[in-house]
């Protein structure tokens, strides 16, 4: 089991050899394992690796098999394990010639060995797989099929290359006629929404789902991965998107057997108080649930009412989050994922052959489904809850829903399997990629794996959740930033301050909107919060975010139908924000107000995440301020030379100020990681530490079994109330040392004003623990 991890995005520009060169830094930082993004051969130019095209090869562009050996050797020599992200749900098919499985499928159709590997509804396509790549027919009377060419024994459509079936091109026929003889049909890209007949990853046409529940598909797609583990190169695996699989529990059990039970995490998003199935062969999740808890314990609950009022004024009506989610999920079931809904409908027996009533009931059930998916029989109550909500809203669907429920609740029925695979897609596209961009109350809460409807978490509830984590999944990952988070951790920390000053924010937003109106009030609120949270940022970064966010929101412009006028105004807004002038002056003054309390939140959330129950992950570079926005911004190169320099200064005894360098965060990160790594015996339980006095409500403190975390919350309110004054915390009656400052305090009652005199956080241990030889806290002395 790792005690901590450090996530690295492996790309052509930062390959396995580059990763090997910073292993010594990762170890000096205190992280126990290196945690790598997908390594198998991906689509050419892929910067994320989730579009695997060949399961048998470590991507040559990422360093190849030899690069993995060199990285693993460097890691092991430094005492680090290796955790690797794997992608069992889908393959990249954007470039068919790159993917031998897909190429064979297109060439041989249902006779292909790989017809069993891909999830295709052949009957719906009249025996052909539909490929949505054609553009719209031109005004010159030519159809897009007229643009096909036969080149070198292949069918070409511009830069797209496709194989030809044997004996389908030997009589001089036109390219269009040759196309008609293939096992695939090239169709207009707009037809994908409702007429596609292969399962995808969400709505991404270029990612085709594979059926790892088939034994040989599992074996061949995991042979190289299993070799890494058995050869000792890799010690743990992170499973991407298990919710897309037909049988996640069965898959994890197969993986456990194949790897002799190595450390496995799942990228599973839990909704609300949903629990991870205890029957799964996994140590836990990748940590979005922990992220949500940490964010919310630092939000001022008093800000909810005024920010609700602001949101209602911007939306024009009081916003009900559940209703917003339903409406956006229905947009998805009726739009980009209509083909998936119809696929389920075709699996339901029908006397009439009319799919419309069944599809409508299924779409409504999917839209009301309260979690990402069920794992029948686990989670069957969620299906009943969706049925209840749907019948209440749409009583005319009651009879069809009643007919569907026995089928959708039967773990062995194909419609039930498909429904479970689809509900997660609908949730992800409807909520993460749509509702999150349309709900602007406090956007630090609009994060993957979190519920924006939960505004704040009381300290007592935070403690309760951590005790549950410690008891149930103590080796589950915790995180604050990932390659999928919508905003970097320190952007969220600064935005959270707005809950303490809602009136000031409302006035500033009014001025900003008046100066740069877009006629899309909720989106303007979301955008200005992102700009303030990420400030300072380049024009290029902010413009890229603004455009992506606007198109994801889909309220004023979209990916498929861009509104050029709106997008031009959006670009002008970003320019005004970064160039000298009144808008920049207003933003600068606002950031000055938010900066120090934002940094306080940042240090608090980092310490909470690093010391709470679980295995803490540090996303690449986030040991300094992490002000990235949504991908690809959060995959930017990291300046490790700067981090080495700052870490060296810390090791010499430097106690940095809390300033724009982020060195104070590096101190917190390194010291906490080293304490966890060197003294894991101090992290074996979870007990709240009581605070007493006038500012007790501004403390989050807990004892992990000898290591005591003390963190500040609601810093503006704390300052305005006169600071800590006589607030104390109760600890054991021994001499206590702060890991960060090396100051000593005598228990059992500690004055918080003394403990937090230099930093808004402290990590305390007993002096006799500090002095034990195996302990390296204060290693920078």
C-alpha positions in Angstrom: 0.0 0.0 0.0 1.3 3.5 -0.8 1.4 6.0 1.9 1.2 8.9 -0.6 1.4 9.4 -4.4 2.5 12.0 -6.9 0.6 12.2 -10.1 2.5 12.7 -13.4 1.0 13.3 -16.8 3.2 11.3 -19.2 3.2 12.7 -22.7 5.5 12.9 -25.7 6.8 16.2 -24.3 7.2 14.8 -20.8 8.0 11.1 -21.3 9.0 8.3 -19.0 12.6 9.3 -19.1 11.7 12.8 -18.1 9.7 11.3 -15.3 12.6 9.2 -14.2 14.7 12.4 -14.0 12.5 13.9 -11.3 12.0 10.8 -9.2 14.6 12.1 -6.8 12.6 15.4 -6.5 9.4 13.4 -5.9 11.1 11.4 -3.2 12.7 14.6 -1.6 9.2 16.1 -1.6 8.1 13.1 0.5 5.8 11.3 -1.8 5.9 7.5 -1.6 4.8 6.4 -5.1 4.9 7.9 -8.5 1.4 7.8 -10.1 1.4 7.8 -13.9 -1.2 8.6 -16.5 -2.0 5.9 -19.1 1.0 4.4 -20.8 -0.3 2.1 -23.5 0.0 3.2 -27.2 -2.5 5.9 -27.8 -3.7 7.9 -30.8 -0.9 9.9 -32.4 -0.6 13.3 -30.7 -2.7 12.3 -27.7 -1.8 14.4 -24.6 -3.8 12.3 -22.2 -3.4 8.6 -23.2 -7.1 7.6 -22.7 -7.5 6.8 -26.4 -5.5 3.5 -26.4 -5.0 2.0 -29.8 -2.7 -0.9 -29.0 -2.9 -2.8 -25.7 0.3 -4.7 -26.4 2.7 -1.7 -26.4 3.9 0.9 -24.0 3.5 4.0 -26.2 6.8 4.7 -28.0 6.0 8.4 -28.0 5.9 8.2 -24.2 9.1 6.3 -23.9 8.2 2.8 -24.8 8.9 -0.4 -22.8 12.5 0.5 -22.2 11.4 3.9 -20.8 9.1 2.2 -18.4 11.9 0.0 -17.2 14.1 3.0 -16.6 11.4 4.9 -14.8 10.5 1.9 -12.6 14.2 1.3 -11.8 14.7 4.9 -10.8 11.6 4.8 -8.7 12.5 1.6 -6.9 16.0 2.7 -6.2 14.6 5.8 -4.6 12.2 3.7 -2.5 9.1 4.6 -4.5 6.4 2.4 -5.9 4.7 2.9 -9.2 1.0 3.3 -9.8 -0.4 3.4 -13.4 -3.7 4.5 -14.8 -5.3 1.9 -17.1 -8.3 2.2 -19.5 -10.4 -1.0 -19.7 -13.6 0.6 -21.0 -12.8 1.8 -24.5 -10.2 2.2 -27.3 -9.3 5.1 -29.6 -10.7 4.7 -33.1 -10.2 8.1 -34.6 -7.4 6.7 -36.8 -8.6 3.2 -37.8 -5.2 2.3 -39.3 -3.6 2.8 -35.9 -5.9 0.3 -34.1 -5.5 -3.3 -35.4 -8.6 -4.5 -33.6 -10.8 -1.7 -35.1 -9.3 -2.0 -38.6 -10.0 -5.8 -38.6 -13.6 -5.1 -37.4 -14.2 -2.6 -40.2 -12.6 -4.9 -42.8 -14.4 -8.1 -41.8 -17.5 -7.0 -40.0 -19.4 -9.7 -38.0 -16.9 -12.3 -39.2 -14.1 -10.4 -37.6 -12.6 -12.0 -34.5 -12.9 -8.6 -32.9 -16.7 -8.4 -33.5 -17.0 -9.9 -30.0 -14.6 -7.3 -28.5 -16.5 -4.2 -29.5 -20.1 -3.5 -28.4 -21.9 -3.2 -31.7 -25.7 -3.5 -32.5 -25.3 -5.0 -35.9 -29.0 -5.6 -36.4 -29.7 -1.9 -36.1 -27.2 -1.0 -38.8 -28.3 -3.8 -41.2 -25.1 -5.6 -40.5 -22.9 -2.6 -40.8 -21.2 -0.4 -38.2 -21.9 3.3 -38.7 -19.0 5.7 -38.7 -20.0 9.3 -38.3 -17.3 11.2 -40.2 -19.0 12.7 -43.3 -19.6 16.4 -43.5 -22.7 18.1 -44.9 -23.4 17.8 -48.6 -22.2 20.8 -50.5 -24.3 23.3 -52.5 -22.7 22.1 -55.8 -24.9 19.1 -55.9 -22.2 16.6 -55.0 -22.8 14.4 -52.0 -20.0 13.7 -49.5 -19.9 10.1 -50.8 -18.8 11.6 -54.1 -15.7 12.8 -52.4 -14.5 9.2 -51.5 -11.4 7.9 -53.2 -9.7 4.5 -53.5 -6.1 4.9 -52.7 -3.6 2.0 -52.3 -6.3 -0.5 -51.6 -8.0 1.7 -49.0 -11.1 3.9 -49.0 -10.2 7.5 -48.2 -12.3 10.4 -47.2 -10.0 13.4 -47.0 -7.5 12.4 -44.3 -9.6 9.5 -43.0 -8.5 6.0 -44.1 -10.6 2.9 -44.0 -10.0 -0.8 -45.0 -11.7 -2.6 -47.9 -13.3 -6.0 -47.5 -11.7 -8.8 -49.5 -12.9 -8.9 -53.1 -14.9 -5.6 -52.7 -12.8 -3.6 -55.1 -11.8 -5.5 -58.2 -14.3 -4.5 -60.9 -13.7 -0.8 -61.5 -16.7 0.3 -59.5 -16.9 3.9 -58.2 -15.7 4.7 -54.7 -19.3 5.2 -53.6 -20.3 1.8 -54.9 -17.2 0.2 -53.3 -18.3 1.9 -50.0 -21.7 0.3 -50.3 -20.1 -3.1 -50.3 -18.2 -2.6 -47.0 -19.1 -3.9 -43.5 -19.2 -0.2 -42.3 -21.2 2.8 -43.5 -19.8 6.2 -43.4 -22.5 8.6 -42.3 -23.0 12.3 -41.6 -21.5 13.3 -38.3 -24.9 14.7 -37.1 -26.4 11.2 -37.2 -24.3 10.0 -34.3 -26.6 11.5 -31.7 -29.5 9.1 -32.6 -28.3 6.6 -35.1 -24.9 5.3 -33.9 -24.8 1.6 -33.3 -21.6 1.1 -31.3 -21.1 2.0 -27.6 -18.8 4.9 -27.0 -17.1 6.6 -24.0 -19.8 9.1 -23.1 -20.6 10.9 -26.4 -17.1 10.7 -27.9 -17.4 9.1 -31.3 -13.7 8.4 -31.5 -13.7 6.3 -28.3 -15.4 2.9 -28.9 -16.4 0.7 -25.9 -14.9 -2.7 -25.6 -16.3 -5.8 -23.8 -13.8 -6.7 -21.2 -16.3 -9.1 -19.6 -15.4 -11.5 -22.4 -12.5 -13.5 -21.0 -10.3 -13.4 -24.1 -10.8 -9.6 -24.5 -9.8 -9.1 -20.9 -6.7 -11.3 -21.3 -5.5 -9.7 -24.5 -6.2 -6.1 -23.5 -4.5 -6.7 -20.1 -1.6 -9.0 -21.0 0.9 -6.2 -21.0 -0.5 -4.5 -17.9 -0.4 -7.8 -16.0 3.2 -8.3 -17.2 4.2 -4.9 -15.6 2.8 -6.1 -12.3 4.2 -9.6 -12.4 7.6 -8.4 -13.5 7.7 -6.0 -10.6 7.7 -2.8 -12.6 4.4 -1.6 -11.3 2.9 -2.0 -7.9 -0.6 -0.5 -8.3 -3.3 0.2 -10.9 -5.8 3.0 -11.2 -8.9 1.9 -13.2 -10.4 4.5 -15.4 -14.2 4.8 -15.6 -15.3 1.4 -14.3 -18.9 2.6 -14.5 -18.8 2.0 -18.3 -18.2 -1.7 -17.9 -21.0 -4.3 -18.0 -19.8 -5.9 -14.8 -17.4 -3.7 -12.7 -17.3 -6.1 -9.8 -16.5 -9.0 -12.1 -13.9 -7.0 -13.8 -12.2 -6.0 -10.6 -12.2 -9.6 -9.4 -10.6 -10.7 -12.7 -8.0 -8.0 -12.3 -7.3 -9.1 -8.7 -6.7 -12.7 -9.8 -4.5 -11.6 -12.7 -2.3 -9.4 -10.6 -2.2 -11.5 -7.4 -4.1 -8.8 -5.6 -2.0 -5.7 -6.2 -3.2 -2.2 -5.0 -6.1 -1.1 -7.2 -8.1 2.1 -7.1 -11.2 3.0 -9.1 -12.1 6.3 -10.7 -15.6 6.1 -9.2 -17.7 9.2 -8.5 -20.0 8.8 -5.5 -23.1 11.0 -5.3 -24.0 12.4 -1.9 -23.6 9.8 0.8 -23.5 6.9 -1.7 -21.0 4.3 -0.5 -18.5 2.3 -2.7 -19.7 -1.3 -3.0 -17.9 -3.3 -0.3 -17.8 -6.4 -2.5 -15.4 -4.7 -5.0 -11.8 -5.8 -5.1 -10.4 -2.4 -4.6 -8.7 -0.2 -2.0 -11.1 2.7 -2.8 -11.7 5.6 -5.1 -9.4 8.2 -6.7 -10.5 10.8 -4.2 -13.2 13.1 -5.5 -15.4 12.3 -2.5 -12.5 13.5 -0.2 -12.1 16.7 -2.4 -15.8 17.6 -1.9 -15.6 17.2 1.9 -12.4 19.4 2.2 -13.8 22.1 -0.1 -17.1 22.4 1.8 -15.8 22.5 5.4 -14.0 25.7 4.4 -17.1 27.4 3.0 -19.0 29.9 5.1 -22.6 28.6 5.5 -23.8 32.2 6.1 -23.1 33.0 2.5 -25.7 30.6 1.1 -28.7 32.7 1.4 -27.3 35.9 -0.2 -25.6 33.9 -2.9 -28.8 32.0 -3.5 -30.6 35.3 -3.9 -27.9 36.5 -6.4 -28.2 33.3 -8.4 -32.0 33.7 -8.5 -31.7 37.3 -9.8 -29.2 36.2 -12.5 -31.3 33.2 -13.5 -34.5 35.1 -13.4 -36.0 32.5 -11.1 -35.0 30.6 -7.9 -32.9 27.7 -9.1 -33.6 24.2 -7.9 -30.4 22.1 -8.4 -32.3 18.8 -8.8 -34.6 20.3 -11.4 -31.7 21.8 -13.3 -29.9 18.4 -13.3 -33.1 16.7 -14.5 -33.5 19.2 -17.4 -29.9 19.0 -18.5 -29.9 15.2 -18.3 -33.1 15.2 -20.4 -31.3 17.4 -22.9 -28.6 14.7 -23.1 -31.0 11.7 -23.4 -32.9 13.5 -26.1 -29.7 14.8 -27.8 -26.1 13.6 -27.9 -26.9 10.2 -26.1 -30.2 9.5 -27.9 -28.6 6.5 -29.7 -27.8 4.9 -26.3 -31.4 5.3 -25.1 -32.7 3.8 -28.3 -30.2 0.9 -27.9 -31.7 0.0 -24.6 -35.2 0.4 -26.0 -34.4 -2.2 -28.7 -33.5 -4.6 -26.0 -37.0 -4.4 -24.4 -39.6 -6.8 -25.8 -42.4 -5.1 -27.6 -45.7 -6.3 -29.1 -46.1 -3.3 -31.4 -42.5 -2.5 -32.5 -43.0 1.1 -31.5 -40.0 2.2 -29.6 -41.2 5.7 -28.8 -43.1 5.1 -25.5 -40.3 2.8 -24.2 -37.6 5.3 -25.2 -39.4 8.2 -23.5 -39.8 6.3 -20.3 -36.2 5.1 -20.4 -35.0 8.7 -21.0 -37.0 10.0 -18.0 -35.7 7.2 -15.7 -32.1 8.0 -16.8 -32.7 11.7 -16.2 -34.0 11.1 -12.7 -31.5 8.4 -11.7 -29.9 9.9 -8.5 -26.4 8.4 -8.8 -24.1 7.5 -11.6 -25.2 3.9 -11.8 -26.3 0.8 -9.9 -24.5 -2.5 -9.6 -27.5 -4.8 -9.4 -28.7 -6.1 -7.1 -26.7 -3.4 -5.2 -28.3 0.0 -5.8 -31.7 -1.3 -6.9 -33.3 1.3 -4.6 -32.0 4.0 -7.0 -34.0 2.6 -9.8 -37.1 2.7 -7.7 -36.4 6.2 -6.6 -36.0 7.3 -10.3 -39.3 5.6 -11.1 -41.1 7.4 -8.3 -39.8 10.8 -9.4 -40.6 10.1 -13.0 -44.1 9.0 -12.4 -44.7 12.0 -10.1 -43.6 14.4 -12.8 -44.9 12.4 -15.8 -47.9 10.3 -14.7 -48.6 9.4 -18.3 -45.4 7.3 -18.2 -46.5 5.2 -15.2 -47.7 2.2 -17.1 -44.6 2.0 -19.3 -42.3 2.5 -16.3 -44.2 -0.3 -14.5 -43.5 -2.6 -17.4 -39.8 -1.7 -17.5 -39.0 -2.0 -13.8 -38.9 -5.8 -13.7 -36.6 -5.9 -16.7 -34.3 -3.0 -15.5 -34.1 -4.6 -12.1 -33.0 -8.0 -13.3 -29.2 -8.2 -13.2 -29.2 -10.8 -16.1 -31.4 -8.9 -18.5 -29.5 -7.2 -21.4 -31.6 -4.1 -21.0 -30.6 -3.8 -17.3 -27.0 -4.2 -18.1 -27.1 -1.6 -20.8 -29.2 0.8 -18.6 -26.5 0.6 -15.9 -23.7 1.4 -18.4 -25.7 4.3 -19.8 -26.9 6.1 -16.6 -23.3 7.1 -15.8 -22.9 8.6 -19.3 -26.0 10.6 -18.9 -25.0 11.9 -15.5 -21.5 12.8 -16.7 -22.6 14.7 -19.8 -25.7 16.2 -18.2 -24.1 17.3 -14.9 -20.3 17.5 -15.2 -20.3 18.9 -18.7 -23.5 21.0 -18.7 -25.2 21.8 -15.4 -21.9 22.6 -13.8 -21.5 25.4 -16.4 -25.1 26.7 -15.9 -25.2 27.0 -12.1 -23.0 29.9 -10.9 -23.9 30.3 -7.2 -20.4 29.4 -5.9 -18.5 27.7 -8.6 -15.8 26.2 -6.3 -18.6 23.7 -5.5 -19.1 22.7 -9.1 -16.5 20.0 -9.1 -16.2 16.5 -10.4 -17.6 14.1 -7.8 -19.2 16.9 -5.8 -22.8 18.0 -5.3 -23.2 21.8 -5.9 -26.4 21.7 -3.9 -24.4 21.0 -0.7 -23.2 24.4 0.0 -21.1 23.8 3.2 -20.2 21.0 5.6 -20.2 21.7 9.3 -17.1 20.7 11.1 -18.9 18.0 13.1 -20.2 16.5 9.9 -16.7 16.6 8.3 -15.4 14.7 11.3 -18.1 12.1 10.9 -17.3 11.5 7.3 -13.6 11.1 8.0 -14.3 8.5 10.7 -16.4 6.6 8.2 -13.5 6.8 5.7 -11.0 5.6 8.3 -13.3 2.7 9.2 -14.3 1.6 5.7 -11.6 2.5 3.1 -8.5 3.7 4.9 -6.4 3.2 1.8 -8.7 5.1 -0.6 -7.0 8.0 -2.3 -7.6 11.6 -1.4 -7.0 14.5 -3.8 -7.6 18.1 -4.4 -6.6 18.5 -8.1 -6.6 16.0 -11.0 -6.5 16.1 -14.8 -10.3 16.2 -14.7 -11.0 18.9 -12.1 -12.8 21.9 -13.5 -10.7 24.3 -11.4 -7.3 23.8 -9.7 -7.4 23.5 -5.9 -6.2 27.1 -5.3 -8.7 28.6 -7.7 -11.4 26.9 -5.7 -9.8 28.0 -2.4 -10.0 31.7 -3.5 -13.5 31.4 -4.9 -14.7 29.9 -1.6 -13.9 33.2 0.1 -16.8 34.8 -1.8 -19.1 33.0 0.6 -17.7 35.3 3.3 -18.2 38.5 1.4 -21.3 37.9 -0.8 -22.4 41.5 -0.9 -19.0 42.7 -2.0 -19.0 40.0 -4.7 -22.5 41.0 -5.9 -21.5 44.6 -6.2 -18.2 43.8 -8.1 -20.1 41.4 -10.4 -22.7 44.2 -11.1 -19.9 46.5 -12.2 -18.1 43.9 -14.3 -21.3 42.9 -16.1 -22.2 46.5 -16.7 -18.9 47.1 -18.3 -18.9 43.9 -20.4 -22.5 42.6 -20.9 -22.9 39.2 -22.6 -26.6 38.9 -22.0 -26.0 35.5 -20.3 -26.0 36.5 -16.6 -25.3 33.1 -14.9 -22.5 32.4 -17.3 -21.0 35.8 -16.7 -21.0 35.1 -13.0 -19.3 31.7 -13.6 -16.7 33.3 -15.9 -15.8 36.2 -13.6 -15.4 33.9 -10.7 -13.0 31.8 -12.8 -11.0 34.9 -13.8 -10.8 36.1 -10.2 -9.9 32.7 -8.9 -7.1 32.0 -11.5 -5.7 35.6 -11.4 -3.0 36.4 -12.6 -3.4 34.4 -15.8 -2.4 35.0 -19.4 -4.9 36.2 -22.0 -4.4 32.9 -23.9 -5.3 30.7 -20.9 -8.3 32.8 -19.9 -9.6 33.0 -23.5 -9.3 29.3 -24.0 -11.2 28.6 -20.8 -13.9 31.2 -21.5 -14.6 29.7 -25.0 -14.7 26.1 -23.7 -16.9 27.0 -20.7 -19.3 28.9 -22.9 -19.7 26.1 -25.4 -20.1 23.5 -22.6 -22.8 25.7 -21.0 -24.5 25.8 -24.4 -26.7 28.7 -23.4 -25.3 31.3 -25.8 -23.0 29.3 -28.1 -22.3 25.6 -28.7 -19.6 23.4 -30.1 -21.7 22.5 -33.1 -23.3 25.9 -33.7 -20.9 28.6 -32.6 -22.4 32.0 -32.1 -19.7 34.2 -33.6 -21.1 37.4 -32.2 -21.2 36.1 -28.7 -17.8 34.6 -28.9 -16.3 37.9 -30.2 -17.8 39.7 -27.2 -16.4 37.0 -25.0 -12.9 37.5 -26.5 -13.2 41.2 -25.9 -14.1 40.7 -22.3 -11.0 38.6 -21.7 -8.9 41.2 -23.4 -10.3 43.9 -21.2 -9.6 41.8 -18.1 -5.9 41.5 -18.8 -5.0 44.8 -20.5 -4.5 48.0 -18.6 -7.7 49.8 -17.9 -10.7 50.1 -15.5 -11.7 46.5 -15.7 -8.2 45.3 -14.8 -8.1 47.8 -12.0 -11.4 46.5 -10.6 -10.1 42.9 -10.8 -6.8 43.8 -9.2 -8.6 45.4 -6.2 -10.9 42.4 -5.9 -8.0 40.0 -6.0 -6.2 42.0 -3.3 -9.2 41.5 -1.1 -9.4 37.8 -1.7 -5.7 36.8 -2.0 -4.7 36.4 1.6 -7.8 34.6 2.8 -7.6 32.5 -0.3 -4.1 31.5 0.5 -5.2 30.7 4.1 -7.9 28.4 2.6 -5.3 26.9 0.3 -3.0 25.9 3.1 -5.8 24.6 5.2 -7.3 22.4 2.5 -3.9 21.1 1.6 -3.1 20.1 5.1 -6.5 18.6 5.6 -6.2 16.5 2.5 -2.6 15.4 3.2 -3.4 14.2 6.8 -7.0 13.0 6.7 -7.7 9.2 6.3 -6.7 7.8 3.0 -3.7 7.9 0.7 -3.0 11.5 -0.3 -2.1 12.3 -3.9 -0.3 15.5 -5.0 -1.2 16.4 -8.6 1.8 17.4 -10.6 3.0 20.8 -9.6 0.3 21.5 -7.0 2.8 21.6 -4.2 3.0 25.3 -5.2 -0.1 27.3 -6.0 -2.3 25.4 -8.5 -4.3 28.0 -10.4 -5.2 25.9 -13.4 -8.6 25.8 -15.0 -10.2 23.0 -16.9 -8.2 20.7 -19.2 -6.0 21.1 -21.1 -5.0 24.0 -18.9 -4.3 21.6 -16.0 -1.9 19.6 -18.1 0.5 22.5 -18.7 4.2 21.7 -18.2 5.5 22.0 -14.6 8.6 24.0 -13.7 10.5 21.4 -11.6 13.7 23.5 -11.5 11.9 26.1 -9.5 10.4 23.5 -7.2 13.8 22.0 -6.6 15.3 25.3 -5.8 12.6 26.2 -3.3 12.7 22.7 -1.7 16.4 23.1 -1.2 15.9 26.3 0.6 13.3 24.7 2.9 15.7 21.9 3.7 18.2 24.5 4.8 15.7 25.8 7.4 13.9 28.6 5.5 10.5 29.4 6.8 8.9 31.2 3.9 6.2 33.9 4.1 2.7 33.1 2.7 3.1 34.9 -0.6 2.8 34.6 -4.3 5.7 32.2 -4.6 3.7 29.4 -3.0 6.7 28.3 -1.0 4.6 28.1 2.2 2.4 25.5 0.5 5.5 23.6 -0.5 6.6 23.6 3.2 3.2 22.2 4.2 3.2 19.6 1.5 6.7 18.3 2.0 6.5 18.3 5.8 3.2 16.5 5.9 4.3 13.9 3.3 7.5 13.2 5.2 5.6 12.8 8.4 3.2 10.3 6.9 6.0 8.4 5.2 8.4 8.2 8.1 5.9 7.9 10.9 2.8 6.0 9.6 2.2 4.9 13.2 1.0 8.4 13.9 -1.8 8.0 11.4 -3.8 5.0 12.6 -7.1 6.5 13.8 -9.3 9.6 13.6 -10.4 11.6 16.6 -11.7 15.2 16.5 -9.7 17.6 18.6 -12.0 20.0 20.5 -11.6 23.8 20.4 -12.8 26.2 23.1 -13.3 29.9 23.1 -14.6 32.8 21.0 -13.1 31.6 17.7 -13.6 27.8 18.2 -15.8 27.7 15.0 -12.8 28.8 12.9 -10.8 25.6 13.7 -10.8 22.2 12.1 -8.6 20.0 14.2 -8.1 16.2 14.4 -5.8 13.7 15.9 -4.7 10.8 13.6 -3.1 8.8 16.4 -0.3 11.1 17.4 -0.2 13.6 14.5 -2.6 16.5 15.1 -3.8 18.7 12.3 -4.9 22.3 13.0 -6.4 24.3 10.2 -8.1 27.7 9.9 -11.5 28.1 8.3 -13.4 31.3 7.4 -10.4 33.6 7.7 -12.2 36.9 6.9 -14.8 36.3 9.6 -12.0 35.3 12.0 -10.2 38.6 11.3 -13.3 40.8 11.6 -14.2 39.1 14.9 -10.8 40.1 16.4 -8.7 37.0 15.7 -8.1 34.0 17.9 -8.1 35.8 21.2 -8.3 33.2 24.0 -9.3 30.3 21.8 -7.6 27.0 22.8 -7.4 23.4 21.7 -7.0 20.5 24.0 -4.2 18.0 23.5 -2.4 15.5 25.6 -0.4 16.9 28.5 3.0 16.7 26.8 5.4 19.1 25.1 4.1 19.5 21.5 6.1 20.5 18.4 4.8 22.1 15.2 6.3 20.2 12.3 6.3 23.4 10.1 7.8 26.0 12.4 9.6 23.6 14.9 8.1 25.6 17.8 7.4 23.9 21.0 4.2 24.2 23.1 3.3 22.7 26.4 -0.1 20.9 26.7 -2.7 20.0 27.6 -4.2 23.4 26.6 -2.7 25.2 23.6 -3.5 28.8 22.7 -4.4 28.8 19.0 -3.0 32.3 18.6 0.4 31.0 19.6 0.2 27.8 17.5 -1.0 29.6 14.4 1.2 32.7 14.9 3.1 32.2 11.6 0.9 30.1 9.4 -2.8 29.4 9.3 -2.1 25.7 9.8 -0.1 23.6 12.1 0.9 19.9 12.2 1.7 18.9 15.8 3.4 15.9 17.3 4.6 15.1 20.7 8.2 16.2 21.3 9.3 12.7 22.3 7.9 11.4 19.0 9.7 14.1 17.1 13.0 13.1 18.7 12.7 9.4 17.8 15.5 8.5 15.3 13.2 7.2 12.6 11.3 10.5 12.4 12.3 13.1 9.9 10.0 16.0 10.7 11.9 19.2 10.6 14.3 17.5 8.1 15.0 21.0 6.8 16.7 22.0 10.0 
